[in-house]
Amino acid sequence: MNTELVFADELPEEGPGDARRQRALAPWVVMIVDDDPAVHQVTQLVMDDFEFAGRRLQFLNAYTASEARDLLQSRHDVALVLLDVVMESEHAGLDLARFIREDIGNRHVRIVLRTGQPGQAPEEDVIKSYDINDYKEKTELTKRKLITVFYSALRSYRDIVTLELARQGLRRSIEAITQIHDAGNLRHLASALLAQLAHLLGHEAEGLCASRMAAYAASHGEGAYRVLAATAQFQGLLDESAVRDLPLDVREALEQVLQTRQSRLDGECFVGYYRTHSGNESLLYMRFAQPIDADGQELLQIFCANVAIAYERLLAAQMQGHGPA
């Protein structure tokens, strides 16, 4: 098996005074999966002084796909996997790539396939069939090119993790809606979060969150809506007198989910439905430039539910004379 790694002398050697100061930040965790010990040694030697965003590298070594599986199931901080194709079997590396994405559901780690036998796993077929991020022949990986691979992969991993943390933060903010004790503040916060949610999902979007509450309907007529949150395009609807001016397509979409009592995704339009234990109904209408994924739909559903619960509590407090709604 041809496992030769070539690292051309493409970069100037650093002098003894150029050594970088060790940072206190946690290192990027990189896993090398290859049955040739020399590949591990050379890769670590060449990348020994590498640093990105103030963080050095920490290497994990696996010499079989089975070893890598065990490590990946116990470690959730691996940023990059350098993966050989042929190890204990001809497709061990490819099977591991599928295991990472499908079996353990790790979408964060960047996978770079390295092969000494490109004919064994043709690049076009592999890129099309497997969720990997790069494909390199070992003979083409000079030092400069390997450094480029590391920069690209780690930058991508950093951005994915940052986005995930932002999603988690937004989820906590959405859950905090239920702690609001004033309807005016609820509308302001919910509208701001709705705009932030649309932005975080990575799409241009417009939308509103409306409720048809039992207590409200009893006072203002059966079937009345009250808009509790809106993006910029629908801000005018926060004025109760303008609720009747809901665009026809929006009103029809809301009426449809009221009839089915189920959220629905229709192309680029998401309409969420949530019914509280008291029978009050909350609706969320969002129109995107392109379809959203399942995670985005889940966040929208959580938003819809929490606004409904918060508003129901505010109405109950108002009816008991404990505060304005």
Secondary structure, DSSP 8 states (H G I E B T S, - for coil): --------S-S----GGG-----SS--EEEEEE-S-HHHHHHHHHHTTT--BTTB-EEEEEESSHHHHHHHHHH-S-EEEEEEES-SSSTTHHHHHHHIIIIIS---SSEEEEEES-TTTS-HHHHHHHS--SEEEEGGG--HHHHHHHHHHHHHHHHHHHHHHHHHHHHHHHHHHGGG---HHHHHHHHHHHHHHHHHHTTS-EEEEEEEE-HHHHHHH-TT--EEEEE-GGGGGGGSGGGGGG--HHHHHHHHHHHHHTS-EEETTEEEEEEE-TTS-EEEEEEEESS---HHHHHHHHHHHHHHHHHHHHHHHHHHTTSS--
